[in-house]
Amino acid sequence: MLQHTKLLDISKILQVAESLENTVCGCFGPDGGQVLFIKSTGELIITKDGKIILEYLLLDHPVARVIVNSASKHYSVTGDGVKSFVLLLCAFLREIQRMTDKMEDLLVSGNQAVRYKSKGYMLRRISNMLLTFQSTVLGSIIKQCLRPHFLSMYTNIKGNVTLCRASLQQTLDTYFCGRNTCNNQGFISRLACDYVYKCLHCADGVLEVVSFVDKCFSELHTQVPGFPVDNSRILPGLVLHRDFSVYCPVEGDLQALIVTDQIHQSLSVSDIGFVVSSDIQLQISQQHLQQRTENIMKQLQNYQIKLILSTVKQHEIVNFYAKLHGICVVDCIPSEEIELLCTVTGATPVSTPLTDHLQNNAFLVKKCQPVLLGDKKYVQLVFSGSLAFQPHSIVLYGPVRGLTEQIASSFHGAFKMLKQLFQPVDASWEESLNNPDFCLPNRRVSVEEQRVPCSHCQNDSGCFDCHLQRIDQYTHMHCKQNAPGDISKLTLTEATASLTTCSQMCTGTLNLCLHQVAHNLQQEAEPVHSLRYSVNLKQKHLKTLPANVSLHKQPTNNGLVLPSGGIFEILLHRHLHSFAETCQETELAMVCSMFGDALLCIPKHIYQAKKGRPCFPLVYKQVINALKSKETIDISQRGLESVSCKYQLISSVLQCISKLVTIDLIIGVKRRPQNAENEETKNESNISRINTLRLHKMVCTIIISED
């Protein structure tokens, strides 16, 4: 093993990150292009999916692998945001580098003007402050200052809460806009929205549906290359990726049974000993086993079981008697699909279909038929509508295999995004909402240094006041109804939070308080839409409901969205700078300002100077003016994006940067060539053999001499 070390500073980390940024920035945003990859096999891949782009890169530098690994972990949670992850990470690294170049040898502390020992120590301080910023400041500012701007995926009409289909469609449109080409993104988005509502008919709620689809997506979808994308469709029930071993057409409902072992017992089983004394005995034994198989199939027929789903390959004798008694057989079903069947139907697989097992473990199938998808035959099972979850299978077509896989990946990622969108608000966020005097602990500092008037002394050792920092201005977002189903105009109005103070017991620690205005936190803008689809989530057995049926109750701490196009980043940038101006903690204020500036990289990339599109300064000015003068913002060309996914993106970036900036050295370990290792192994083996022979001769000599 050969080892060498390499120093690593913020400039080298930024250099590696910028190489990834240059790869993804060209395909970022709704007008982003596509990247062409040529694999080692000669296959061509054309994509704008950030996850696929980063995974196909051949990365040697360990920092690049750390960044890609962090981005992939973020994708596994939100199903999106890989390109935004890289762009935001690079922008924040630039801000950190700019700050360290200016202040690398100065630290403001209780003793004033203390020199840093090294830039690495400063970066470690920044890393710790990033975690403090994430855990104490970021979530509170989003919940307090940005919440009045949030739109909800639900509408409330006279106490009835309904899931708004138009909002769901706009959210999916925004998602697929950054991952698929313009030719098919609209069709795939509508297909995903239809799929959600088809599965919602008999589900307990939208979160349960999207979570289930995310978990079982590989079993719920089928890829068919060689056809146009527009052929993609939704099939009721489940598609088993196996063909019938025996197919007997059956009309109406039928009973099905899941079997895990072979029904016909054979004399040639490996773990059974069988002694044959004559040919007659062998024939009698075979006839007995064959008669047993026939009796089992007759029992299945008597119990109206017309479908056998087997995890193993069944004997030809079983297929013969199944055909004779009108029983369909599907064997070699993967264990994942068997598990999905058991989850959907509540059935339990049996090893041997005896009489005691038939009544309790059989389940009802409404329709069982072969289905031809492309050039392959599969089995389609349609279940009774009385089930708690009505499954549907999605069939995704594509002209070539690579594009079909990309469509399937983006479709799966959409349900990851929806799962994150409909997750309840994190408990730590809720705690900050419920506590009107949420305090942020900061460094120890004297009253004289901060010039805080002491008016609530509790003891002689000293006292500290907890001063409320006003978070500049709180805003509300309201909707003006132009026409049914139109949310093209949103009005941003401002309200000012009064400055108050709160006193605490003297603890020797100065605290910064983020005060919430109760009525501002409770107000939520309701998107005005005319299309409303809903399901009674409390019922287990449901049928298709009319479009105007409403939900009775739905939590309001999930399904929060904002208009896309950088609105979230611009608003958070403004409030972070407002907080930094009033923050008494110098390092925390510095982090807030740096991250607020870095956030603007997202809208800057979206609104790059292009003919016929607004530029970033114009959009930024429009949003800020709307906050101040109650003007309307035209979002007719914008979609919606998840607030929860945005928060998760920022958290993932902060976690990644906090790790990267604390790395001082890279220790490289180079292995010797394989030929050299083989030669060393041979030499060691030869030396060992020679020593063994010498020892053997010595022992033999000793033995001979002793005799």
C-alpha positions, 0 to 999 in steps of 0.5 A: 500500500502506498499512501499520500496526503493532500491538503484540502481547503475551501477553494479546492472544495469549491473547485470540485463543486463547480465542476459538477455545477458546470455539468448541471447548470445547462439543464436547470430550469424549465428551459434547460437543455439535455445532456448526452452520455455515451456509456461504455457499452455504446448506448446513448443516454439523453436526459435532463434528470439531475440524478441520472446525470450525476450517477453517470459521471465517472468521479475520481475525487472523493469530495465529488463523490461526497457531494453526489452521495449527499445529493442522492440521499436528498433525492431519496427523500424528496424525489427531486432537487438534485440540480438545485442541490448542486447550485445552492451548494456552490453558491454558499461555498462561494459566500463562505470563501468570500467571507474567509478571504476577508475575515480569516484572521479575525474573530469577534468574541468577548475579548475582542479582536482575537486572532484565528489560529488557522483558516481551518478553525474558522471553517469549523466554527462556521460548520458548527454555526451552520448546524445552529442556524439550521436547528434554531433559526431556519425552521422558525423563520420559515414558519413565522415569516413565510407561512402567511405566503403559503398556499394549501393543496386543500380548499375549505368551503363552509367547513368542508375541506377538499383536496384541490385537483388543479393544485395537485396538477400544477405541482406535478407540472412543475415537477415534471417540467425540470425532469422530462422533455417538453414533448411528453412532460404534460402528458406524464403529469396528467397521467400521474395526477389521474393515477393518484385520484384513481387510487384515492377512491378507496384509500384512507388518505392521500399520504397513505396512497402516495407512500404505498405507491412509493414503496411498491412502485416497482411492482405497480408499474410496467415498462414497455419500450418500443412504442410512443409515450402517448400509449402509456395508460392506467390499468385497474388492479395489479399486473403480475409480470408472469404469464399463465401456466394454465388459463381457463376463462372465468366469468364473474368473481372468483376465489384465489389462493397463494401457494408457496410449495409444490402441490404434487409431491415427487419421489425424487425429492432430495431430502426424502429417502425412498426404498423401492423393492420392486417395479410394482411398488414404484408404480403404486407409489406414483399412482398414490401421489398422482391420486393425492394431487387429483383429490387436492384439485377437486377440493379446490374446485369444490371451494370455488377456487379458480386461481392458484398463484404459486411462488414455485414452478408447479409439476405438469401433473398439477397443470393437467388436473388444473386444466381438467377442473377449470383452474388457472395457474400462475407460477414462479411469481416473484416474492415482492409481488406475492408480498404486495398481493398479501398486503392488498388482499390481506391473504396469507400464503399456504404451503399445502392447499389442504381443506383447513386452509382453503376457507381462511386464506382464499381471497376474492378476485373480480377479474383475472385475464391475460394482458398483452403489453408490447410483445409480452403477456402478463396476468391482470388481476382486478380486485373487489371494490370493497378493499381498503385500497384499490390498486392500479397499475401504470403502464409506461411506454417509450420509444427506446429502453433508456427513455422508458426507464427515465420516464419510470424514474421521474414517475416514481420520483413524483410520488416521493415528492408528493409523499414529502409534500403531504407529510405532517409538519415536523414536530420541531416546527410545531413546537415553535408555532405553539410557543409564542416566545421561542428563544434561540440560545446564543453565546455568553456576552456581557450586558455592557458589551451588548448595551442592554438595559438591566431592568429585571435584576433577579440576583447580584451576579448579573442579569441578562434581558431576552430582547425580542428581535423583530422579524422585519415585516410579516406578509399575507398572501391572498387570492383574488378570484378572476374566474373559476379555476384561475389563480393567476393573480395573488396579492401580497399585503404587509402587516407589521409586527410590534416590537415587544420584550420578554424577561427571563430569569438570569442565566448568564446567557443572552437569548434571541427571541423569535416572536410569533404573531398568533393570528398571522401564523394561523392565516393561510391563503386558500387557492381558488379552484373550481375542480374539487375531487375528494374522498371520505378518508375515514371509511374503509369501504368506498365506491366512486364519489361524485366530484363535489363530495367533500372531506369532513376533516383534513389536517392543515399542517401538510400540503403546503405549497408556494408559486414556483419560479424562485418565490420561496428563495426571494422571500426567504432571502429577504427575511434572513437579511431582516433577521441578520440586521437585528441579530445580536450574535455576530457569527449567526448574523453573518451566516444568515446574510451569506445563506440569504445571498446564496439562495438567490442563485436559484432564481438567477439561474431560472431567469437568465437573460433570454429573449421573451423572458423576464430577467431576474432583477425585474422579477425580484423587484416585482416580488419586493414591490408586491410585499410593500405596496399590495400589488398583484403578482401574475403567476399564470405561467408559474406552477406550484412547488412543495414547501416541505421539499424546499426546506429539506433541500436547504437542510441537506445542503447545510448538512453537506457543507458542514461536513465538507468545510471541516475536512483538512486532509485527504489521505489517498491509498494507492494499491499496487498493480495487480501483477505486482500483487500476484508476484508478491503472493507467489513469492510469499507462497514459495518462501512459505513452501521452502520453509516448510520443506526445510522444517520437514527435513530438520524433523526427519533428520532429528528423528533419524539421528535419534533412532 
